[in-house]
Amino acid sequence: MSIVLFVLLIWVPESPVYLVQQRRPDKAQRVLRGLRGADADLSADMAILIADNQKKKVTCGQAFSRKTTIRGIFISVTLMVFQEFTGICAITFYVASVFEEAGTGIPTGICTIIIGAVSVISTIPATMYIDRLGRKMLLIFSGVLMGITTLVLGFYYMGMKDLSVGWVAVTSVCVYEVGYSVGYGPVPWLVMAELFAEDVKPICGAIVATFTWLFAFAVTKLFPVCVLEFGSAITFWGFAVISFVSCIFVIFCVPETKGKSLDEIQQLLKGK
């Protein structure tokens, strides 16, 4: 798969922003035309790219003193908190153990294949509808679906395990993966890329990504500890609470970036 990725990357065009920064506007326009279509009017896009590139460069201190940068980091890191602490790494890495404890009777290898297939297939609708439904709608839908399924898993471990209804656990985990894949899987990364101005995007992206994998490590490490200390039911109910709280955060704190330019998004972050 790494070789396939390497070969395919040969045909991936450079970013128009990068090409303008390298003083290659003609190449940038050709890339934009390939992305937008032969008949697209690129004059406004090129004017914005060139104007942004001509702005006076700022230091990291100046960039991080902006309200928009601080609020962008807060929103991005918080979305990543919800991305991880709603339980995705715990469920994905320990899915065989979850199914085994649930008494489903499904071989562990088959469990992993089922979850992987559901995850891949569920990502397709997100790429198709993210610009139609908006970022917030997908995040809220994702949070509600993950909350409901982890709530059901908690009830399953609390009193339904002995009823020979292992299909409840399997269905809940699969639906959970659907919810994650259409929302909290891809959307926080997209929102992060849209919130930051070009001069701070590399460093802010690195900060957010670092926090994300630290959160992923914490969840992966603490999940078996919580199961031993509090039981599976309480642990999954904890994921459910965090999922529902994430919906409240998205409703009140995350700006809708669908169809908006960088300048419009920056104005939203300023509270205008």
Sequence and secondary structure as in RCSB ss.txt:
>XXXX:A:sequence
MSIVLFVLLIWVPESPVYLVQQRRPDKAQRVLRGLRGADADLSADMAILIADNQKKKVTCGQAFSRKTTIRGIFI
SVTLMVFQEFTGICAITFYVASVFEEAGTGIPTGICTIIIGAVSVISTIPATMYIDRLGRKMLLIFSGVLMGITT
LVLGFYYMGMKDLSVGWVAVTSVCVYEVGYSVGYGPVPWLVMAELFAEDVKPICGAIVATFTWLFAFAVTKLFPV
CVLEFGSAITFWGFAVISFVSCIFVIFCVPETKGKSLDEIQQLLKGK
>XXXX:A:secstr
 HHHHHHHHTT    HHHHHHTT HHHHHHHHHHHH TT   HHHHHHHHHHHHS    HHHHHTSHHHHHHHHH
HHHHHHHHHHTTHHHHHHTHHHHHHHHT    HHHHHHHHHHHHHHHHHHHHHHHHHH HHHHHHHHHHHHHHHH
HHHHHIIIIIGGGT HHHHHHHHHHHHHHIIIIITTHHHHHHHHHS TTTHHHHHHHHHHHHHHHHHHHHHHHHH
HHHHH HHHHHHHHHHHHHHHHHHHHHH    TT  HHHHHHHHTT 
